[in-house]
Amino acid sequence: MANTASARKRIRQTERRNARNTARISRVRTFVKKVETAIEAGKKEDATVALRAAQPELQRAVGKGVMHANTVARRISRLSARIKALAAA
């Protein structure tokens, strides 16, 4: 357990930050899930709209330091490739 005031403050800060980051990641997952459900339903237009809504959330997660930039770039690339494959099928 923390003995000093600064260590107790650090624990409080960490708890608040952890709660915010968890909420951010959860929000990103929700947006990505909307894209994936539209892709699996075969609805290209809905998937495209959902991806346009998800991209800013993913980029915001990068800006806040919750997710790595390359991870987000890879996810967006893979989702868009799957949407593009819907048109070919």
N, CA, C and O atoms as a MOPAC input file, in Angstrom:
PM7 MOZYME 1SCF
protein

 N      0.85100 1    -1.18900 1     0.00000 1
 C      0.00000 1     0.00000 1     0.00000 1
 C      0.89000 1     1.24500 1     0.00000 1
 O      2.00300 1     1.24500 1     0.52700 1
 N      0.36200 1     2.29100 1    -0.60500 1
 C      1.13600 1     3.52700 1    -0.72200 1
 C      1.28900 1     4.20100 1     0.63500 1
 O      0.33400 1     4.28600 1     1.40600 1
 N      2.48900 1     4.67600 1     0.91900 1
 C      2.76100 1     5.33300 1     2.19300 1
 C      2.82800 1     6.85400 1     2.07000 1
 O      2.45700 1     7.57100 1     2.99900 1
 N      3.29500 1     7.33800 1     0.94000 1
 C      3.46700 1     8.78100 1     0.79500 1
 C      2.24700 1     9.40000 1     0.10900 1
 O      1.48400 1     8.71300 1    -0.57000 1
 N      2.08300 1    10.68600 1     0.29600 1
 C      0.96900 1    11.40500 1    -0.32400 1
 C      1.06900 1    11.36000 1    -1.84200 1
 O      0.06200 1    11.21600 1    -2.53500 1
 N      2.28400 1    11.48300 1    -2.35400 1
 C      2.45400 1    11.47000 1    -3.80900 1
 C      2.10800 1    10.10000 1    -4.39200 1
 O      1.56000 1    10.01200 1    -5.49000 1
 N      2.42700 1     9.03700 1    -3.66100 1
 C      2.09100 1     7.68900 1    -4.14000 1
 C      0.58500 1     7.47200 1    -4.11300 1
 O      0.03400 1     6.83600 1    -5.01100 1
 N     -0.09500 1     8.00400 1    -3.07200 1
 C     -1.55600 1     7.88900 1    -3.00900 1
 C     -2.20000 1     8.66300 1    -4.16000 1
 O     -3.16900 1     8.20500 1    -4.76400 1
 N     -1.64500 1     9.84800 1    -4.45500 1
 C     -2.15700 1    10.64600 1    -5.57000 1
 C     -1.94900 1     9.90300 1    -6.88600 1
 O     -2.83000 1     9.89800 1    -7.74600 1
 N     -0.78900 1     9.27900 1    -7.04100 1
 C     -0.49600 1     8.52600 1    -8.26300 1
 C     -1.50600 1     7.39400 1    -8.44500 1
 O     -1.93700 1     7.12200 1    -9.56500 1
 N     -1.88500 1     6.73400 1    -7.35200 1
 C     -2.87900 1     5.65300 1    -7.42600 1
 C     -4.22700 1     6.20900 1    -7.88800 1
 O     -4.89600 1     5.61200 1    -8.73200 1
 N     -4.62000 1     7.35900 1    -7.32800 1
 C     -5.89400 1     7.97700 1    -7.73400 1
 C     -5.87600 1     8.35000 1    -9.21200 1
 O     -6.85100 1     8.12300 1    -9.92800 1
 N     -4.76600 1     8.92200 1    -9.66300 1
 C     -4.64800 1     9.31700 1   -11.06900 1
 C     -4.72800 1     8.10000 1   -11.98300 1
 O     -5.38600 1     8.12900 1   -13.02300 1
 N     -4.04600 1     7.03000 1   -11.57700 1
 C     -4.02600 1     5.81100 1   -12.38700 1
 C     -5.41900 1     5.22300 1   -12.50900 1
 O     -5.81000 1     4.76400 1   -13.58200 1
 N     -6.17600 1     5.23500 1   -11.41100 1
 C     -7.53800 1     4.69200 1   -11.45200 1
 C     -8.42000 1     5.50000 1   -12.40500 1
 O     -9.18000 1     4.93100 1   -13.18800 1
 N     -8.31600 1     6.82000 1   -12.33500 1
 C     -9.12200 1     7.66600 1   -13.22800 1
 C     -8.72700 1     7.46200 1   -14.68300 1
 O     -9.58200 1     7.34400 1   -15.56000 1
 N     -7.43400 1     7.42100 1   -14.92700 1
 C     -6.93700 1     7.24200 1   -16.29200 1
 C     -7.35000 1     5.87800 1   -16.84600 1
 O     -7.73600 1     5.75600 1   -18.00900 1
 N     -7.26100 1     4.86400 1   -15.99800 1
 C     -7.63900 1     3.51700 1   -16.41000 1
 C     -9.11200 1     3.46000 1   -16.78600 1
 O     -9.47600 1     2.82200 1   -17.77300 1
 N     -9.96900 1     4.12600 1   -16.00300 1
 C    -11.39900 1     4.14600 1   -16.30000 1
 C    -11.66700 1     4.83700 1   -17.63700 1
 O    -12.48300 1     4.36800 1   -18.43100 1
 N    -10.97500 1     5.95500 1   -17.88500 1
 C    -11.16100 1     6.67300 1   -19.15500 1
 C    -10.69200 1     5.83300 1   -20.33900 1
 O    -11.38000 1     5.74000 1   -21.35600 1
 N     -9.51800 1     5.22300 1   -20.20000 1
 C     -8.97000 1     4.42800 1   -21.30100 1
 C     -9.83200 1     3.20900 1   -21.58600 1
 O    -10.01500 1     2.84000 1   -22.74600 1
 N    -10.36400 1     2.57600 1   -20.53900 1
 C    -11.24200 1     1.42400 1   -20.72600 1
 C    -12.47900 1     1.83500 1   -21.50100 1
 O    -12.91900 1     1.12500 1   -22.40500 1
 N    -13.04300 1     2.99100 1   -21.14400 1
 C    -14.22900 1     3.48800 1   -21.84900 1
 C    -13.91500 1     3.78200 1   -23.31000 1
 O    -14.71900 1     3.49600 1   -24.19700 1
 N    -12.74300 1     4.35300 1   -23.55100 1
 C    -12.35500 1     4.66500 1   -24.93800 1
 C    -12.21500 1     3.40000 1   -25.77300 1
 O    -12.70000 1     3.33600 1   -26.90300 1
 N    -11.55500 1     2.40300 1   -25.21700 1
 C    -11.36600 1     1.15000 1   -25.94600 1
 C    -12.70400 1     0.47600 1   -26.20600 1
 O    -12.92800 1    -0.07000 1   -27.28600 1
 N    -13.59300 1     0.51200 1   -25.22100 1
 C    -14.91500 1    -0.07400 1   -25.36700 1
 C    -15.69000 1     0.62200 1   -26.48200 1
 O    -16.36600 1    -0.02600 1   -27.28100 1
 N    -15.58300 1     1.93300 1   -26.52200 1
 C    -16.26500 1     2.71600 1   -27.56200 1
 C    -15.73900 1     2.35400 1   -28.94800 1
 O    -16.51300 1     2.21300 1   -29.89400 1
 N    -14.43200 1     2.20600 1   -29.06300 1
 C    -13.82600 1     1.82000 1   -30.34400 1
 C    -14.33000 1     0.44400 1   -30.76400 1
 O    -14.69200 1     0.23400 1   -31.92200 1
 N    -14.35300 1    -0.49500 1   -29.81300 1
 C    -14.81800 1    -1.84200 1   -30.13000 1
 C    -16.25700 1    -1.83700 1   -30.62600 1
 O    -16.60500 1    -2.59000 1   -31.53600 1
 N    -17.09300 1    -0.99500 1   -30.03100 1
 C    -18.48700 1    -0.90400 1   -30.44300 1
 C    -18.58600 1    -0.43200 1   -31.88900 1
 O    -19.34100 1    -0.99700 1   -32.68000 1
 N    -17.82900 1     0.59800 1   -32.23200 1
 C    -17.86400 1     1.11200 1   -33.60300 1
 C    -17.36500 1     0.07200 1   -34.59600 1
 O    -17.94500 1    -0.09300 1   -35.66900 1
 N    -16.29700 1    -0.62700 1   -34.24600 1
 C    -15.73900 1    -1.64700 1   -35.14300 1
 C    -16.72700 1    -2.80000 1   -35.30000 1
 O    -16.86500 1    -3.36500 1   -36.38400 1
 N    -17.40800 1    -3.14100 1   -34.21500 1
 C    -18.37500 1    -4.23800 1   -34.26900 1
 C    -19.52900 1    -3.90800 1   -35.21100 1
 O    -20.04200 1    -4.79000 1   -35.90000 1
 N    -19.94000 1    -2.63400 1   -35.24200 1
 C    -21.00500 1    -2.22100 1   -36.15900 1
 C    -20.57400 1    -2.43400 1   -37.60600 1
 O    -21.37200 1    -2.85200 1   -38.44500 1
 N    -19.31000 1    -2.14400 1   -37.88800 1
 C    -18.78400 1    -2.34800 1   -39.24300 1
 C    -18.78500 1    -3.83500 1   -39.57600 1
 O    -19.21300 1    -4.23400 1   -40.65900 1
 N    -18.30700 1    -4.65200 1   -38.64400 1
 C    -18.19300 1    -6.08800 1   -38.89600 1
 C    -19.55400 1    -6.75400 1   -39.06700 1
 O    -19.70000 1    -7.65200 1   -39.89500 1
 N    -20.55400 1    -6.32500 1   -38.29300 1
 C    -21.88900 1    -6.91600 1   -38.45200 1
 C    -22.47800 1    -6.54100 1   -39.80800 1
 O    -23.15000 1    -7.35800 1   -40.43700 1
 N    -22.23300 1    -5.31500 1   -40.26600 1
 C    -22.72200 1    -4.90900 1   -41.58400 1
 C    -22.02200 1    -5.70200 1   -42.68800 1
 O    -22.64700 1    -6.07100 1   -43.68200 1
 N    -20.73300 1    -5.96300 1   -42.51500 1
 C    -19.99100 1    -6.74400 1   -43.51200 1
 C    -20.53600 1    -8.16700 1   -43.56400 1
 O    -20.75300 1    -8.71200 1   -44.64700 1
 N    -20.75800 1    -8.76800 1   -42.40200 1
 C    -21.24000 1   -10.15000 1   -42.37100 1
 C    -22.66700 1   -10.26600 1   -42.88600 1
 O    -23.06600 1   -11.31800 1   -43.38400 1
 N    -23.44400 1    -9.18100 1   -42.76700 1
 C    -24.80000 1    -9.18600 1   -43.31400 1
 C    -24.78300 1    -8.95800 1   -44.82500 1
 O    -25.79500 1    -9.14900 1   -45.49900 1
 N    -23.62400 1    -8.54900 1   -45.35300 1
 C    -23.48600 1    -8.33100 1   -46.78000 1
 C    -23.99100 1    -6.97700 1   -47.23700 1
 O    -24.23600 1    -6.77800 1   -48.42700 1
 N    -24.15300 1    -6.03600 1   -46.30400 1
 C    -24.66600 1    -4.70500 1   -46.62900 1
 C    -23.48700 1    -3.74700 1   -46.82700 1
 O    -22.94900 1    -3.19700 1   -45.86700 1
 N    -23.10400 1    -3.56400 1   -48.07900 1
 C    -21.92800 1    -2.75400 1   -48.38800 1
 C    -22.11100 1    -1.28800 1   -47.99500 1
 O    -21.20000 1    -0.67600 1   -47.43700 1
 N    -23.29400 1    -0.72000 1   -48.28600 1
 C    -23.53700 1     0.69000 1   -47.98800 1
 C    -23.49800 1     0.94400 1   -46.47900 1
 O    -22.88500 1     1.90600 1   -46.01700 1
 N    -24.16300 1     0.06500 1   -45.72000 1
 C    -24.16800 1     0.21700 1   -44.25900 1
 C    -22.76100 1     0.06900 1   -43.68900 1
 O    -22.37200 1     0.79100 1   -42.77100 1
 N    -22.01000 1    -0.87000 1   -44.24100 1
 C    -20.64800 1    -1.09500 1   -43.76500 1
 C    -19.76600 1     0.11700 1   -44.06000 1
 O    -18.92700 1     0.49500 1   -43.24200 1
 N    -19.95600 1     0.71700 1   -45.21900 1
 C    -19.17100 1     1.89800 1   -45.58300 1
 C    -19.47800 1     3.06600 1   -44.64700 1
 O    -18.57300 1     3.76500 1   -44.19200 1
 N    -20.76800 1     3.26600 1   -44.36600 1
 C    -21.17100 1     4.34600 1   -43.45800 1
 C    -20.61700 1     4.08100 1   -42.05600 1
 O    -20.12800 1     4.99500 1   -41.39300 1
 N    -20.69700 1     2.83600 1   -41.61500 1
 C    -20.20000 1     2.48000 1   -40.28100 1
 C    -18.68600 1     2.66200 1   -40.19100 1
 O    -18.17200 1     3.08800 1   -39.15700 1
 N    -17.97000 1     2.33800 1   -41.27500 1
 C    -16.51500 1     2.51700 1   -41.27400 1
 C    -16.15800 1     3.99900 1   -41.21400 1
 O    -15.21100 1     4.38300 1   -40.52800 1
 N    -16.92200 1     4.84300 1   -41.94000 1
 C    -16.66900 1     6.28400 1   -41.88800 1
 C    -16.88600 1     6.83200 1   -40.47700 1
 O    -16.22300 1     7.78500 1   -40.06800 1
 N    -17.81800 1     6.22500 1   -39.73500 1
 C    -18.05800 1     6.64900 1   -38.35200 1
 C    -16.98200 1     6.10000 1   -37.42200 1
 O    -16.63600 1     6.73600 1   -36.42600 1
 N    -16.45400 1     4.92500 1   -37.74200 1
 C    -15.47300 1     4.26500 1   -36.86700 1
 C    -14.07800 1     4.86700 1   -37.00400 1
 O    -13.32300 1     4.89700 1   -36.03200 1
 N    -13.72900 1     5.34500 1   -38.19000 1
 C    -12.37900 1     5.86300 1   -38.41400 1
 C    -11.99100 1     6.99400 1   -37.46300 1
 O    -10.89100 1     6.95400 1   -36.91100 1
 N    -12.84200 1     8.00300 1   -37.24600 1
 C    -12.44600 1     9.05700 1   -36.29700 1
 C    -12.27400 1     8.53800 1   -34.87400 1
 O    -11.40600 1     9.01000 1   -34.14100 1
 N    -13.09400 1     7.57100 1   -34.48400 1
 C    -12.96400 1     6.99300 1   -33.13700 1
 C    -11.62600 1     6.27300 1   -32.99400 1
 O    -10.94700 1     6.39600 1   -31.97400 1
 N    -11.26100 1     5.52700 1   -34.01900 1
 C     -9.97800 1     4.82000 1   -33.98900 1
 C     -8.82700 1     5.81800 1   -33.93900 1
 O     -7.88500 1     5.64500 1   -33.16600 1
 N     -8.90100 1     6.85900 1   -34.75800 1
 C     -7.83700 1     7.86400 1   -34.77100 1
 C     -7.77000 1     8.61900 1   -33.44300 1
 O     -6.68900 1     8.99600 1   -32.99000 1
 N     -8.93000 1     8.83700 1   -32.82400 1
 C     -8.96000 1     9.51200 1   -31.53000 1
 C     -8.26700 1     8.65500 1   -30.47800 1
 O     -7.57900 1     9.17800 1   -29.60200 1
 N     -8.44800 1     7.33500 1   -30.56300 1
 C     -7.78200 1     6.42500 1   -29.62600 1
 C     -6.26400 1     6.52300 1   -29.77400 1
 O     -5.52900 1     6.42300 1   -28.79100 1
 N     -5.80200 1     6.71900 1   -31.00900 1
 C     -4.36300 1     6.89500 1   -31.23300 1
 C     -3.90400 1     8.20700 1   -30.60400 1
 O     -2.87600 1     8.25600 1   -29.92900 1
 N     -4.66600 1     9.25400 1   -30.82900 1
 C     -4.30300 1    10.56800 1   -30.30700 1
 C     -4.25000 1    10.59900 1   -28.79100 1
 O     -3.43800 1    11.31600 1   -28.20600 1
 N     -5.11200 1     9.82600 1   -28.16100 1
 C     -5.14800 1     9.78100 1   -26.70200 1
 C     -4.13500 1     8.79100 1   -26.13500 1
 O     -3.97600 1     8.69500 1   -24.91800 1
 N     -3.45600 1     8.06000 1   -27.00400 1
 C     -2.43300 1     7.12800 1   -26.53900 1
 C     -2.97200 1     5.79700 1   -26.06000 1
 O     -2.26800 1     5.05300 1   -25.37600 1
 N     -4.21700 1     5.48500 1   -26.41100 1
 C     -4.83100 1     4.23900 1   -25.96300 1
 C     -4.46600 1     3.08700 1   -26.89300 1
 O     -4.29800 1     1.94900 1   -26.45300 1
 N     -4.34400 1     3.39400 1   -28.18400 1
 C     -4.00000 1     2.37600 1   -29.16200 1
 C     -2.79300 1     2.85900 1   -29.96800 1
 O     -2.53900 1     4.05800 1   -30.08200 1
 N     -2.06800 1     1.90400 1   -30.51500 1
 C     -0.90100 1     2.22200 1   -31.32700 1
 C     -1.33900 1     2.60300 1   -32.73700 1
 O     -2.31600 1     2.06700 1   -33.26100 1
 N     -0.61800 1     3.51800 1   -33.33400 1
 C     -0.98300 1     4.03300 1   -34.66000 1
 C     -0.98300 1     2.93400 1   -35.71400 1
 O     -1.88500 1     2.88600 1   -36.55000 1
 N      0.00300 1     2.05700 1   -35.69000 1
 C      0.06700 1     0.99000 1   -36.69000 1
 C     -1.07100 1    -0.00800 1   -36.51800 1
 O     -1.56700 1    -0.55600 1   -37.50200 1
 N     -1.48700 1    -0.24800 1   -35.28700 1
 C     -2.61000 1    -1.15300 1   -35.02700 1
 C     -3.87700 1    -0.59700 1   -35.65500 1
 O     -4.63100 1    -1.32700 1   -36.30000 1
 N     -4.10900 1     0.68500 1   -35.46900 1
 C     -5.30100 1     1.32100 1   -36.02300 1
 C     -5.23700 1     1.33400 1   -37.54400 1
 O     -6.24000 1     1.06700 1   -38.20600 1
 N     -4.08700 1     1.63600 1   -38.09700 1
 C     -3.93300 1     1.64200 1   -39.55300 1
 C     -4.22000 1     0.25600 1   -40.12700 1
 O     -4.88200 1     0.12900 1   -41.15700 1
 N     -3.72500 1    -0.76800 1   -39.46200 1
 C     -3.95200 1    -2.13700 1   -39.91600 1
 C     -5.43700 1    -2.49200 1   -39.85500 1
 O     -5.97000 1    -3.09500 1   -40.78700 1
 N     -6.10300 1    -2.12100 1   -38.76400 1
 C     -7.53400 1    -2.43500 1   -38.61700 1
 C     -8.36500 1    -1.74500 1   -39.69000 1
 O     -9.23500 1    -2.36500 1   -40.30100 1
 N     -8.09900 1    -0.46100 1   -39.91900 1
 C     -8.85000 1     0.28000 1   -40.92700 1
 C     -8.61100 1    -0.32500 1   -42.30600 1
 O     -9.53900 1    -0.46400 1   -43.10400 1
 N     -7.37000 1    -0.68000 1   -42.57600 1
 C     -7.02500 1    -1.26900 1   -43.86800 1
 C     -7.75400 1    -2.59400 1   -44.08200 1
 O     -8.29300 1    -2.84500 1   -45.16000 1
 N     -7.77000 1    -3.42900 1   -43.06200 1
 C     -8.41400 1    -4.73700 1   -43.19000 1
 C     -9.92700 1    -4.60800 1   -43.32600 1
 O    -10.55000 1    -5.33100 1   -44.10300 1
 N    -10.51300 1    -3.69000 1   -42.57200 1
 C    -11.96100 1    -3.48300 1   -42.66700 1
 C    -12.34000 1    -2.96700 1   -44.05000 1
 O    -13.30100 1    -3.44700 1   -44.65100 1
 N    -11.59300 1    -1.99600 1   -44.55300 1
 C    -11.90100 1    -1.44100 1   -45.87400 1
 C    -11.69600 1    -2.48500 1   -46.96600 1
 O    -12.43300 1    -2.50700 1   -47.95100 1
 N    -10.70100 1    -3.34800 1   -46.79600 1
 C    -10.47700 1    -4.41700 1   -47.77700 1
 C    -11.65200 1    -5.39600 1   -47.78500 1
 O    -12.07200 1    -5.87400 1   -48.83900 1
 N    -12.17200 1    -5.68600 1   -46.59300 1
 C    -13.32500 1    -6.59300 1   -46.51000 1
 C    -14.56800 1    -5.95000 1   -47.13400 1
 O    -15.36900 1    -6.63900 1   -47.76500 1
 N    -14.73200 1    -4.64800 1   -46.96200 1
 C    -15.86800 1    -3.94900 1   -47.57800 1
 C    -15.71500 1    -3.94800 1   -49.09500 1
 O    -16.68100 1    -4.15200 1   -49.83000 1
 N    -14.49700 1    -3.71700 1   -49.54700 1
 C    -14.23900 1    -3.70700 1   -50.98000 1
 C    -14.49300 1    -5.09100 1   -51.58500 1
 O    -14.95200 1    -5.19700 1   -52.72300 1
 N    -14.20100 1    -6.13200 1   -50.84100 1
 C    -14.43200 1    -7.49600 1   -51.32800 1
 C    -15.92000 1    -7.79400 1   -51.46200 1
 O    -16.31000 1    -8.64500 1   -52.26100 1
 N    -16.76000 1    -7.09700 1   -50.68500 1
 C    -18.21100 1    -7.28400 1   -50.79500 1
 C    -18.69800 1    -6.86800 1   -52.17800 1
 O    -19.57800 1    -7.51200 1   -52.75000 1
 N    -18.12700 1    -5.79400 1   -52.71200 1
 C    -18.55500 1    -5.30600 1   -54.02100 1
 C    -18.18700 1    -6.29000 1   -55.12000 1
 O    -18.92600 1    -6.44900 1   -56.09300 1
 N    -17.04500 1    -6.94900 1   -54.96500 1
 C    -16.60200 1    -7.90700 1   -55.98700 1
 C    -17.43100 1    -9.17900 1   -55.95500 1
 O    -17.61800 1    -9.83500 1   -56.98000 1
 N    -17.93400 1    -9.53000 1   -54.75700 1
 C    -18.68600 1   -10.78400 1   -54.63300 1
 C    -20.10000 1   -10.67400 1   -55.14400 1
 O    -20.84900 1   -11.65100 1   -55.10300 1

